[in-house]
Amino acid sequence: MSESTLPEFSTAKERGLLPPPLALTLVVAWSSDEPRRLGEVCLLPLGEPGPWRVFGRGEPQASDPHARLEFMRLRPGGSSTTGFSENVRISRVQMLLRASGGQSIEVNNVGQAELWVNGRPMQSGHIEPGDLVQLGKQMLFLCCKRPAWEEVLPEYPEFAFGEADLGGFIGESAAAWAARRQTAAAARDFGHVLITGASGTGKELVARSIHALSERAARPLVSRNAATFPEGLVDAELFGNAKNYPNSGMADRPGLIGEAHQSTLFLDEIGELPASMQSHLLRVLDSGEYQRLGDSGTRRADIRVIAATNRDFSHLKQDFLARFRIRLHLTDLNARREDVPLIARYLWGESRRNLNESLTDGDANNARTNVPLELTSQLLKRRYVANVRELDRLLREAILGVSSDELDSNPRSASDPPVSSPSAPAVRVDPTSITPEQIREALAQHHGRQERVWRALGLSSRYALWRLMKKHNIESWPK
């Protein structure tokens, strides 16, 4: 699809003439030479079957057998093309691809880089949504089915492609932009908001964005995790208390509701709030009226409440739930896997900076180094329970060299002999005692196979090996 087609679709959609068109996309999940392309897509319009397209290096030429696929940054109302691959280790005509029946991509690999699909070599065949497509050690794609365009998102502040938005939420998938669309709509409204979703899906980030985009943004957001209220003191925490109440010498406290006057109160894990306390909040939610402990009269707060929970609605009283007129649900990470590499890149950089006291000097100077190819591949294969929190934990373990059986695999050629899994040495070697010459010798001896190399050197994991290679500027495996 050419760039000029997108405005025509948008105009037609505004007139209500066309349903949203879908396309099969190859989303860039990792790139050796062009890391800036993370999150960009190559888009194949659906057809029965569609026309053949060329993926390869360089600008189109008259000798090209078919139209050339161009990278795109696919965004609501602002999709743009970003050029063609510049990786010199990818052939000028590397793959021929076309949409096949609307459900898969037919592919023929004709270039010099080997093609792997889900860890298995492939010369020709079909790629389906959810498949991982790897070109040698140059690029990794995730196949997805996505809208070819999205409706324009009104009044959402600009932010760099693939980076965190104003609330810290990261993602370029259709699900991520649907969350932002709901966020923008909720910010323009005045009602109380309930955000639901599994643990680690970004509920607090969305709450912060709603506040930042609302008319209350001039005052700071007041937030508290409802699960942390001390038992028996919930009223005091929420409503505050008068001076010298209940004991002499007690300071005057406004409570969370008083602090949030003319602003927004965010209550995370609202499902943990006892039913009796949910009842105490009904009047506040209706009119802003509340009474501090020890006060003889009532007060009124101009307040908007945003609540979040990972529990189902049965944990909330019906009359309490009814006060939240605006409800947003955030999908889990498994439903937007194409965002995993973008989130991982951010967390990887943050973790390396935060943990730099535990790293060697060489590592500390490379905090923004990209997530390794094989780690990215394993993270994309994983099914998440705790979502971004789980992803963050796995990345930290990789940085610290903690071996994880969950992330311990390496694609191999079908012609390779089976690789045994010898036990790691009982006594670990101090990584600082290993010389560059020892690393190169082990790499050559084991033909660059990480599983064998790190064990032979007595390291804790392949990521400990990777860190040493970065420290000593050993850039690639021996041929």
Summary of the structure (lengths in Angstrom):
residues: 479
radius of gyration: 26.8
end to end distance: 39.0
largest distance: 89.4
contacts: 1479
relative contact order: 0.10
helix: 34%
strand: 20%
